[in-house]
């Protein structure tokens, strides 16, 4: 049975109007909340296109006994770039590198690419890029092969940038070794344990430790080599940064065995290094 408002008693009419006014109040309140949510979502959506998209140049070795590593590393980097919304440009030689070309990149990743055989124009461009702070640089493994090879003289400036060192020898038969995290306050080393094991590496030794000229983030404990080796250098840094250069830079020696890309500590290290390199100072 439907009761007309006019036939309601005074008490019934009061309850009716109270409910009606509450309904209008709640409806109006919900409309305001909904409008606020729309504005918030729209603001967030509009902020994303304004974020600067980072550009990374990957200079990698596409031949020789490091090809197996780069064949694993390049797809890994592609996926990381897709997940992190930055662009990758891949090069396998230095012929197209000049000062203007490098200006477009926030980071240069020297992925097992040797520091010799570069064109004079490319060498000048990288030197300018690093000394003038135009972007960041990460070098892996073979980037530390400093010396005269394949008929090319040692790049003296690059040797000094790396800590005034020169390649001397390496463990050709490979060995596992324990890496010591020397600075867990540095962003590149955060989240890594105090020590971690590298299962297989051809540990280079140089003519001297770079420690007096660079900030060492990690070193390998040569006493933990397995199998043991007589090829040792004593103080043996394997991750470092040169604070005397204007641009952010990091050298990570490990980078020979493709299985490193299955090692959580190693991939965490690389992710940290790239994230730190792409952060504005």
PALOZA-180992 format. One record per residue (C-alpha): residue number from 1; residue in one letter; x, z, y. Coordinates in Angstrom, 2 decimals. Layout:
<atoms>
+-----+----+---------+---------+---------+
:   i : aa :    east :      up :   north :
+-----+----+---------+---------+---------+
: NUM :  A :       X :       Z :       Y :
...
+-----+----+---------+---------+---------+
</atoms>
This chain:
<atoms>
+-----+----+---------+---------+---------+
:   i : aa :    east :      up :   north :
+-----+----+---------+---------+---------+
:   1 :  X :    0.00 :    0.00 :    0.00 :
:   2 :  X :    1.37 :   -0.95 :    3.43 :
:   3 :  X :    0.68 :    1.54 :    6.20 :
:   4 :  X :    0.25 :    0.13 :    9.75 :
:   5 :  X :    2.30 :    1.76 :   12.51 :
:   6 :  X :   -0.89 :    2.30 :   14.51 :
:   7 :  X :   -2.39 :    4.26 :   11.61 :
:   8 :  X :    0.71 :    6.44 :   11.17 :
:   9 :  X :    0.56 :   10.04 :   12.23 :
:  10 :  X :    2.97 :   11.08 :   15.07 :
:  11 :  X :    5.49 :   12.52 :   12.60 :
:  12 :  X :    5.52 :    9.32 :   10.53 :
:  13 :  X :    5.99 :    7.16 :   13.62 :
:  14 :  X :    8.95 :    9.31 :   14.78 :
:  15 :  X :   10.66 :    8.94 :   11.39 :
:  16 :  X :   10.06 :    5.17 :   11.49 :
:  17 :  X :   11.58 :    4.67 :   14.94 :
:  18 :  X :   14.53 :    6.95 :   14.08 :
:  19 :  X :   15.32 :    4.85 :   11.00 :
:  20 :  X :   14.92 :    1.63 :   12.95 :
:  21 :  X :   17.26 :    2.78 :   15.73 :
:  22 :  X :   19.84 :    3.89 :   13.15 :
:  23 :  X :   19.63 :    0.49 :   11.46 :
:  24 :  X :   20.32 :   -1.32 :   14.76 :
:  25 :  X :   23.21 :    1.04 :   15.57 :
:  26 :  X :   24.88 :    0.52 :   12.18 :
:  27 :  X :   24.38 :   -3.25 :   12.37 :
:  28 :  X :   25.96 :   -3.38 :   15.83 :
:  29 :  X :   28.87 :   -1.22 :   14.66 :
:  30 :  X :   29.52 :   -3.47 :   11.68 :
:  31 :  X :   29.50 :   -6.53 :   13.94 :
:  32 :  X :   32.19 :   -4.97 :   16.14 :
:  33 :  X :   34.33 :   -4.08 :   13.11 :
:  34 :  X :   33.91 :   -7.59 :   11.68 :
:  35 :  X :   34.89 :   -9.17 :   15.00 :
:  36 :  X :   37.98 :   -6.92 :   15.23 :
:  37 :  X :   39.02 :   -7.94 :   11.71 :
:  38 :  X :   38.65 :  -11.61 :   12.56 :
:  39 :  X :   40.81 :  -11.19 :   15.66 :
:  40 :  X :   43.46 :   -9.28 :   13.66 :
:  41 :  X :   43.58 :  -11.87 :   10.88 :
:  42 :  X :   43.71 :  -14.70 :   13.39 :
:  43 :  X :   46.57 :  -13.04 :   15.26 :
:  44 :  X :   48.52 :  -12.62 :   12.03 :
:  45 :  X :   47.92 :  -16.22 :   11.04 :
:  46 :  X :   49.06 :  -17.46 :   14.43 :
:  47 :  X :   52.28 :  -15.41 :   14.26 :
:  48 :  X :   53.64 :  -17.08 :   11.14 :
:  49 :  X :   54.21 :  -20.59 :   12.55 :
:  50 :  X :   56.20 :  -19.04 :   15.40 :
:  51 :  X :   58.72 :  -17.49 :   13.02 :
:  52 :  X :   62.08 :  -19.29 :   13.13 :
:  53 :  X :   62.76 :  -21.28 :    9.98 :
:  54 :  X :   66.35 :  -20.85 :    8.80 :
:  55 :  X :   68.56 :  -23.73 :    7.70 :
:  56 :  X :   71.25 :  -23.27 :    5.06 :
:  57 :  X :   74.01 :  -25.73 :    4.22 :
:  58 :  X :   75.24 :  -25.50 :    0.62 :
:  59 :  X :   78.61 :  -27.16 :    0.07 :
:  60 :  X :   79.13 :  -27.15 :   -3.66 :
:  61 :  X :   81.48 :  -28.41 :   -6.33 :
:  62 :  X :   79.85 :  -31.04 :   -8.51 :
:  63 :  X :   82.65 :  -31.68 :  -10.96 :
:  64 :  X :   85.36 :  -29.93 :  -12.92 :
:  65 :  X :   85.13 :  -26.66 :  -14.80 :
:  66 :  X :   82.99 :  -24.99 :  -12.11 :
:  67 :  X :   80.20 :  -27.56 :  -12.44 :
:  68 :  X :   78.42 :  -25.48 :  -15.09 :
:  69 :  X :   78.11 :  -22.60 :  -12.63 :
:  70 :  X :   76.87 :  -24.76 :   -9.75 :
:  71 :  X :   74.42 :  -26.52 :  -12.09 :
:  72 :  X :   72.81 :  -23.09 :  -12.60 :
:  73 :  X :   73.28 :  -21.83 :   -9.06 :
:  74 :  X :   71.71 :  -24.77 :   -7.19 :
:  75 :  X :   68.25 :  -24.47 :   -8.87 :
:  76 :  X :   68.44 :  -20.69 :   -8.40 :
:  77 :  X :   69.13 :  -21.21 :   -4.68 :
:  78 :  X :   66.29 :  -23.75 :   -4.42 :
:  79 :  X :   63.86 :  -21.20 :   -5.81 :
:  80 :  X :   65.18 :  -18.45 :   -3.55 :
:  81 :  X :   64.82 :  -20.77 :   -0.55 :
:  82 :  X :   61.24 :  -21.59 :   -1.50 :
:  83 :  X :   60.39 :  -17.91 :   -1.92 :
:  84 :  X :   62.13 :  -16.96 :    1.33 :
:  85 :  X :   60.95 :  -19.91 :    3.47 :
:  86 :  X :   64.25 :  -21.41 :    4.49 :
:  87 :  X :   65.55 :  -24.96 :    4.17 :
:  88 :  X :   68.47 :  -26.04 :    1.99 :
:  89 :  X :   70.78 :  -28.98 :    2.67 :
:  90 :  X :   73.14 :  -29.84 :   -0.19 :
:  91 :  X :   76.52 :  -31.54 :    0.14 :
:  92 :  X :   79.24 :  -32.25 :   -2.42 :
:  93 :  X :   81.95 :  -33.40 :    0.04 :
:  94 :  X :   82.98 :  -32.85 :    3.65 :
:  95 :  X :   82.83 :  -36.47 :    4.88 :
:  96 :  X :   79.71 :  -35.97 :    6.98 :
:  97 :  X :   80.69 :  -32.62 :    8.46 :
:  98 :  X :   81.42 :  -32.41 :   12.17 :
:  99 :  X :   80.68 :  -29.99 :   14.98 :
: 100 :  X :   77.29 :  -31.47 :   15.87 :
: 101 :  X :   76.22 :  -31.57 :   12.23 :
: 102 :  X :   76.97 :  -27.87 :   11.70 :
: 103 :  X :   75.02 :  -26.79 :   14.78 :
: 104 :  X :   71.73 :  -27.11 :   12.91 :
: 105 :  X :   72.64 :  -24.51 :   10.28 :
: 106 :  X :   72.23 :  -20.74 :   10.37 :
: 107 :  X :   74.39 :  -20.30 :    7.27 :
: 108 :  X :   77.09 :  -22.25 :    5.45 :
: 109 :  X :   77.37 :  -21.36 :    1.76 :
: 110 :  X :   80.65 :  -22.58 :    0.28 :
: 111 :  X :   79.52 :  -22.56 :   -3.34 :
: 112 :  X :   82.70 :  -22.80 :   -5.42 :
: 113 :  X :   83.93 :  -25.48 :   -3.02 :
: 114 :  X :   87.70 :  -25.50 :   -2.57 :
: 115 :  X :   89.40 :  -24.95 :    0.82 :
: 116 :  X :   91.55 :  -28.06 :    0.57 :
: 117 :  X :   90.93 :  -31.80 :    0.71 :
: 118 :  X :   88.64 :  -31.43 :    3.74 :
: 119 :  X :   88.67 :  -34.08 :    6.44 :
: 120 :  X :   90.41 :  -33.04 :    9.65 :
: 121 :  X :   87.09 :  -33.35 :   11.49 :
: 122 :  X :   85.37 :  -31.04 :    8.99 :
: 123 :  X :   88.16 :  -28.46 :    9.19 :
: 124 :  X :   87.95 :  -28.42 :   12.97 :
: 125 :  X :   84.17 :  -28.10 :   12.84 :
: 126 :  X :   84.20 :  -25.13 :   10.41 :
: 127 :  X :   86.89 :  -23.35 :   12.41 :
: 128 :  X :   84.83 :  -23.74 :   15.58 :
: 129 :  X :   81.63 :  -22.67 :   13.78 :
: 130 :  X :   83.21 :  -19.43 :   12.57 :
: 131 :  X :   85.28 :  -18.53 :   15.62 :
: 132 :  X :   82.47 :  -19.18 :   18.09 :
: 133 :  X :   79.81 :  -17.35 :   16.09 :
: 134 :  X :   77.47 :  -20.30 :   15.66 :
: 135 :  X :   76.14 :  -19.11 :   12.32 :
: 136 :  X :   77.17 :  -17.27 :    9.17 :
: 137 :  X :   79.39 :  -18.09 :    6.20 :
: 138 :  X :   79.44 :  -17.10 :    2.54 :
: 139 :  X :   82.23 :  -18.18 :    0.21 :
: 140 :  X :   82.06 :  -17.90 :   -3.56 :
: 141 :  X :   84.88 :  -17.83 :   -6.08 :
: 142 :  X :   86.69 :  -21.19 :   -5.77 :
: 143 :  X :   86.57 :  -20.88 :   -1.97 :
: 144 :  X :   89.46 :  -18.44 :   -2.46 :
: 145 :  X :   91.76 :  -20.97 :   -4.18 :
: 146 :  X :   94.25 :  -20.93 :   -1.31 :
: 147 :  X :   97.38 :  -22.97 :   -1.78 :
: 148 :  X :   98.72 :  -26.52 :   -2.14 :
: 149 :  X :   96.70 :  -28.39 :   -4.76 :
: 150 :  X :   96.05 :  -32.01 :   -5.76 :
: 151 :  X :   98.53 :  -33.26 :   -3.16 :
: 152 :  X :   96.89 :  -31.35 :   -0.28 :
: 153 :  X :   98.74 :  -28.69 :    1.71 :
: 154 :  X :   97.31 :  -25.21 :    2.10 :
: 155 :  X :   94.88 :  -24.86 :    4.98 :
: 156 :  X :   96.80 :  -22.26 :    6.97 :
: 157 :  X :   93.93 :  -21.24 :    9.26 :
: 158 :  X :   91.58 :  -20.71 :    6.31 :
: 159 :  X :   94.21 :  -18.65 :    4.50 :
: 160 :  X :   94.54 :  -16.37 :    7.53 :
: 161 :  X :   90.74 :  -16.12 :    7.88 :
: 162 :  X :   90.57 :  -14.97 :    4.26 :
: 163 :  X :   93.04 :  -12.15 :    4.90 :
: 164 :  X :   96.35 :  -14.03 :    5.09 :
: 165 :  X :   96.49 :  -14.56 :    1.34 :
: 166 :  X :   97.64 :  -17.28 :   -1.04 :
: 167 :  X :   96.55 :  -17.92 :   -4.62 :
: 168 :  X :   99.15 :  -16.89 :   -7.17 :
: 169 :  X :   97.65 :  -16.81 :  -10.69 :
: 170 :  X :   94.52 :  -16.22 :  -12.76 :
: 171 :  X :   93.37 :  -15.01 :  -16.17 :
: 172 :  X :   92.85 :  -18.33 :  -17.92 :
: 173 :  X :   91.37 :  -16.78 :  -21.07 :
: 174 :  X :   88.88 :  -14.71 :  -19.07 :
: 175 :  X :   88.20 :  -10.99 :  -19.16 :
: 176 :  X :   85.38 :   -8.62 :  -18.40 :
: 177 :  X :   86.00 :   -6.05 :  -15.69 :
: 178 :  X :   84.37 :   -3.22 :  -13.77 :
: 179 :  X :   83.70 :   -3.78 :  -10.08 :
: 180 :  X :   83.80 :   -0.75 :   -7.78 :
: 181 :  X :   81.28 :   -0.63 :   -4.93 :
: 182 :  X :   83.43 :    0.63 :   -2.04 :
: 183 :  X :   80.81 :    0.53 :    0.73 :
: 184 :  X :   77.24 :    1.11 :   -0.37 :
: 185 :  X :   76.18 :    1.52 :    3.28 :
: 186 :  X :   76.80 :   -2.16 :    3.94 :
: 187 :  X :   73.66 :   -4.26 :    3.51 :
: 188 :  X :   75.39 :   -6.65 :    1.12 :
: 189 :  X :   76.14 :   -3.77 :   -1.27 :
: 190 :  X :   72.91 :   -1.79 :   -0.92 :
: 191 :  X :   70.93 :   -1.28 :   -4.10 :
: 192 :  X :   73.97 :   -1.90 :   -6.28 :
: 193 :  X :   75.40 :    0.86 :   -8.50 :
: 194 :  X :   78.71 :    2.56 :   -7.70 :
: 195 :  X :   80.26 :    0.44 :  -10.46 :
: 196 :  X :   78.99 :   -2.59 :  -12.33 :
: 197 :  X :   80.36 :   -4.74 :  -15.10 :
: 198 :  X :   81.19 :   -8.45 :  -14.85 :
: 199 :  X :   81.10 :   -9.80 :  -18.40 :
: 200 :  X :   83.33 :  -12.84 :  -17.99 :
: 201 :  X :   85.60 :  -13.91 :  -15.14 :
: 202 :  X :   88.93 :  -15.65 :  -14.57 :
: 203 :  X :   90.13 :  -13.02 :  -12.10 :
: 204 :  X :   92.36 :  -14.64 :   -9.47 :
: 205 :  X :   95.32 :  -12.80 :   -8.08 :
: 206 :  X :   96.78 :  -13.55 :   -4.67 :
: 207 :  X :  100.25 :  -12.98 :   -3.23 :
: 208 :  X :   99.00 :   -9.82 :   -1.51 :
: 209 :  X :   95.89 :   -7.74 :   -1.09 :
: 210 :  X :   93.78 :   -8.86 :    1.91 :
: 211 :  X :   92.76 :   -5.24 :    2.57 :
: 212 :  X :   94.91 :   -4.67 :    5.70 :
: 213 :  X :   93.21 :   -7.61 :    7.45 :
: 214 :  X :   89.61 :   -7.44 :    6.17 :
: 215 :  X :   86.88 :   -4.90 :    5.42 :
: 216 :  X :   86.73 :   -4.55 :    1.64 :
: 217 :  X :   83.28 :   -3.98 :    0.15 :
: 218 :  X :   84.26 :   -4.03 :   -3.54 :
: 219 :  X :   87.30 :   -4.28 :   -5.79 :
: 220 :  X :   87.88 :   -4.75 :   -9.49 :
: 221 :  X :   89.45 :   -1.98 :  -11.55 :
: 222 :  X :   92.18 :   -3.87 :  -13.41 :
: 223 :  X :   92.50 :   -1.02 :  -15.91 :
: 224 :  X :   89.05 :   -1.95 :  -17.26 :
: 225 :  X :   89.92 :   -5.55 :  -18.21 :
: 226 :  X :   88.80 :   -6.49 :  -21.68 :
: 227 :  X :   90.82 :   -7.92 :  -23.23 :
: 228 :  X :   93.67 :   -6.43 :  -21.26 :
: 229 :  X :   95.88 :   -8.78 :  -19.26 :
: 230 :  X :   99.32 :   -8.66 :  -17.71 :
: 231 :  X :   98.03 :  -10.77 :  -14.79 :
: 232 :  X :   97.33 :   -8.04 :  -12.24 :
: 233 :  X :   97.92 :   -7.45 :   -8.55 :
: 234 :  X :   97.31 :   -3.70 :   -8.16 :
: 235 :  X :   94.86 :   -3.26 :   -5.28 :
: 236 :  X :   92.44 :   -6.05 :   -6.10 :
: 237 :  X :   89.56 :   -6.63 :   -3.63 :
: 238 :  X :   86.86 :   -9.04 :   -4.81 :
: 239 :  X :   84.22 :   -8.80 :   -2.04 :
: 240 :  X :   85.13 :   -8.57 :    1.63 :
: 241 :  X :   84.27 :   -9.52 :    5.19 :
: 242 :  X :   86.56 :  -10.38 :    8.11 :
: 243 :  X :   85.34 :   -8.44 :   11.14 :
: 244 :  X :   87.85 :  -10.19 :   13.43 :
: 245 :  X :   85.86 :  -13.42 :   13.21 :
: 246 :  X :   82.88 :  -13.69 :   15.53 :
: 247 :  X :   80.42 :  -14.97 :   12.94 :
: 248 :  X :   79.10 :  -12.98 :    9.98 :
: 249 :  X :   81.10 :  -13.82 :    6.88 :
: 250 :  X :   81.39 :  -12.63 :    3.31 :
: 251 :  X :   83.60 :  -13.67 :    0.43 :
: 252 :  X :   82.47 :  -12.93 :   -3.14 :
: 253 :  X :   85.11 :  -13.74 :   -5.71 :
: 254 :  X :   82.87 :  -13.72 :   -8.81 :
: 255 :  X :   81.30 :  -17.10 :   -9.47 :
: 256 :  X :   82.67 :  -18.90 :  -12.50 :
: 257 :  X :   80.45 :  -18.11 :  -15.48 :
: 258 :  X :   76.89 :  -19.59 :  -15.37 :
: 259 :  X :   75.65 :  -16.44 :  -17.15 :
: 260 :  X :   76.21 :  -14.55 :  -13.89 :
: 261 :  X :   72.84 :  -15.93 :  -12.77 :
: 262 :  X :   71.27 :  -13.85 :  -15.56 :
: 263 :  X :   72.99 :  -10.68 :  -14.32 :
: 264 :  X :   70.62 :   -8.61 :  -12.14 :
: 265 :  X :   73.45 :   -6.96 :  -10.23 :
: 266 :  X :   75.02 :  -10.30 :   -9.42 :
: 267 :  X :   71.80 :  -11.99 :   -8.29 :
: 268 :  X :   70.95 :   -8.88 :   -6.24 :
: 269 :  X :   74.38 :   -9.16 :   -4.61 :
: 270 :  X :   73.80 :  -12.83 :   -3.73 :
: 271 :  X :   70.32 :  -12.15 :   -2.37 :
: 272 :  X :   71.69 :   -9.32 :   -0.24 :
: 273 :  X :   74.50 :  -11.51 :    1.07 :
: 274 :  X :   72.17 :  -14.34 :    2.05 :
: 275 :  X :   69.60 :  -12.01 :    3.65 :
: 276 :  X :   72.32 :  -10.22 :    5.65 :
: 277 :  X :   73.86 :  -13.52 :    6.73 :
: 278 :  X :   70.55 :  -14.87 :    8.02 :
: 279 :  X :   69.70 :  -11.74 :   10.02 :
: 280 :  X :   70.34 :  -12.05 :   13.74 :
: 281 :  X :   73.05 :   -9.76 :   15.09 :
+-----+----+---------+---------+---------+
</atoms>
